Amino acid sequence: MIFDDIDGFAGALAPMQAVAGLDLGERTIGVAVSDTFLSVATPLETIRRKKFGLDAEKLLAIVAARNIGGLILGLPRNMDGTEGPRCQSTRAFARNLARLTDLPITFWDERLSTVAAEKALLEADTTRKRRAEVIDHVAASYILQGALDRLRHLRAEL
């Protein structure tokens, strides 16, 4: 089921299950996972995109292996907050994925996540080659950590 807001997503999550964050690009999908307490995001891997069926198969294998309870997709809004073609592509990916799984799916604003990931990797003195290898799943962890922080805030309000 797809939730447009994180509040509905939070209510659909099963207790003590991790969630995964995805940074969807044209050629790659960055994947990050949380711990079961939904407090820390960890970069996991970058999937080279082929066809939707193969991409979904790889994602669902990760979901099964890591007992993932929900998916958070980075939504690439324009800087003014509007949605362009990349947002439409992300929403279409979510709709197609929702046909294959019962997991709750939501979106998180990913503006500047790749910039933040690049900055962190530069500060860590990562080589250009290594940055290219890991940038997508590091960006996914930034997206996921933002959503986890919001989920923690929502739980504190209860």
C-alpha positions as CSV (number, residue, x, y, z in Angstrom):
1,M,0.0,0.0,0.0
2,I,1.3,3.5,-0.9
3,F,1.1,6.3,1.6
4,D,1.5,9.9,0.5
5,D,2.4,11.0,4.0
6,I,4.7,9.5,6.6
7,D,2.0,9.6,9.3
8,G,-0.1,6.9,7.5
9,F,3.1,5.0,6.7
10,A,4.1,5.0,10.4
11,G,0.7,3.5,11.4
12,A,1.1,0.7,8.9
13,L,4.6,-0.5,10.1
14,A,4.9,-3.7,12.0
15,P,6.8,-3.4,15.3
16,M,10.5,-4.3,15.4
17,Q,11.0,-4.5,11.6
18,A,13.6,-2.5,9.7
19,V,12.7,-0.2,6.8
20,A,14.6,0.4,3.6
21,G,15.3,3.7,1.9
22,L,15.7,3.9,-1.9
23,D,17.4,6.6,-4.0
24,L,16.0,5.9,-7.5
25,G,18.2,7.1,-10.3
26,E,18.0,6.5,-14.1
27,R,20.8,4.0,-14.0
28,T,21.0,2.9,-10.4
29,I,19.0,2.4,-7.2
30,G,20.8,3.2,-4.0
31,V,19.6,1.1,-1.1
32,A,19.9,1.8,2.7
33,V,18.4,0.0,5.6
34,S,17.5,0.9,9.2
35,D,17.9,-1.0,12.4
36,T,14.8,-2.6,13.9
37,F,14.4,0.3,16.3
38,L,14.1,2.7,13.3
39,S,16.8,4.9,14.6
40,V,19.9,4.6,12.3
41,A,20.2,4.4,8.5
42,T,23.0,2.4,7.0
43,P,24.1,2.4,3.4
44,L,23.7,-1.1,1.9
45,E,24.3,-1.3,-1.8
46,T,23.7,0.1,-5.2
47,I,21.7,-1.8,-7.8
48,R,22.5,-1.3,-11.4
49,R,19.1,-0.8,-13.1
50,K,18.1,-3.0,-16.0
51,K,14.4,-3.6,-16.4
52,F,11.7,-3.0,-13.8
53,G,11.1,-6.8,-13.3
54,L,14.8,-7.5,-12.6
55,D,15.2,-4.4,-10.4
56,A,12.1,-5.3,-8.4
57,E,13.3,-8.9,-8.0
58,K,16.6,-7.7,-6.6
59,L,14.9,-5.3,-4.2
60,L,12.4,-7.9,-3.0
61,A,15.3,-10.3,-2.4
62,I,16.9,-7.7,-0.1
63,V,13.5,-7.1,1.6
64,A,13.1,-10.8,2.3
65,A,16.7,-11.4,3.4
66,R,16.7,-8.5,5.8
67,N,13.1,-8.8,7.1
68,I,12.2,-5.3,5.9
69,G,8.8,-4.0,7.0
70,G,8.4,-0.9,4.7
71,L,10.0,1.1,1.9
72,I,10.8,4.8,1.7
73,L,11.5,6.2,-1.7
74,G,13.3,9.4,-2.2
75,L,11.0,11.8,-4.1
76,P,13.1,14.2,-6.3
77,R,11.1,17.4,-6.0
78,N,12.3,20.5,-7.8
79,M,13.9,23.1,-5.6
80,D,10.7,25.1,-5.6
81,G,8.8,22.1,-4.2
82,T,7.0,21.2,-7.4
83,E,7.0,17.8,-9.0
84,G,8.5,17.1,-12.4
85,P,9.1,14.1,-14.6
86,R,11.5,12.4,-12.1
87,C,8.8,12.5,-9.4
88,Q,6.3,11.0,-11.8
89,S,8.8,8.2,-12.6
90,T,9.4,7.6,-8.9
91,R,5.6,7.4,-8.2
92,A,5.2,5.0,-11.2
93,F,8.0,2.8,-9.8
94,A,6.2,2.8,-6.4
95,R,2.9,1.8,-8.0
96,N,4.5,-1.0,-10.0
97,L,6.3,-2.2,-6.9
98,A,3.1,-2.1,-4.8
99,R,1.6,-4.7,-7.2
100,L,4.3,-7.1,-6.2
101,T,4.4,-6.6,-2.4
102,D,2.0,-5.8,0.5
103,L,4.7,-3.7,2.3
104,P,3.8,-0.1,3.1
105,I,5.5,2.3,0.8
106,T,5.9,6.1,1.2
107,F,8.0,9.0,-0.1
108,W,10.5,11.3,1.4
109,D,11.7,14.6,0.0
110,E,15.2,13.9,-1.3
111,R,16.2,17.4,-2.3
112,L,20.0,17.9,-1.8
113,S,20.5,14.3,-0.4
114,T,23.1,13.6,-3.1
115,V,24.9,16.9,-2.4
116,A,25.0,16.1,1.3
117,A,26.3,12.6,0.6
118,E,29.0,14.0,-1.8
119,K,30.1,16.5,0.8
120,A,30.4,13.8,3.5
121,L,32.4,11.6,1.2
122,L,34.7,14.4,0.3
123,E,35.2,15.2,4.0
124,A,36.1,11.6,4.5
125,D,38.8,12.0,1.8
126,T,37.2,9.3,-0.4
127,T,38.7,8.8,-3.8
128,R,36.8,9.9,-6.9
129,K,36.4,6.3,-8.0
130,R,35.1,5.1,-4.6
131,R,32.7,8.1,-4.4
132,A,31.2,7.0,-7.8
133,E,30.8,3.5,-6.4
134,V,29.0,4.5,-3.2
135,I,27.3,7.8,-3.8
136,D,23.9,6.3,-4.5
137,H,23.5,4.2,-1.4
138,V,25.0,6.9,0.8
139,A,22.4,9.3,-0.6
140,A,19.8,6.6,0.1
141,S,20.9,6.6,3.8
142,Y,20.5,10.4,4.0
143,I,17.0,10.0,2.6
144,L,16.2,7.2,5.0
145,Q,17.7,9.0,8.0
146,G,15.5,12.0,7.4
147,A,12.4,9.8,7.4
148,L,13.6,7.9,10.5
149,D,14.1,11.2,12.3
150,R,10.5,12.2,11.4
151,L,9.2,8.8,12.5
152,R,11.0,9.1,15.8
153,H,9.3,12.6,16.3
154,L,5.9,11.1,15.5
155,R,6.4,8.3,18.0
156,A,7.4,10.9,20.7
157,E,4.1,12.8,20.1
158,L,2.0,9.7,21.0
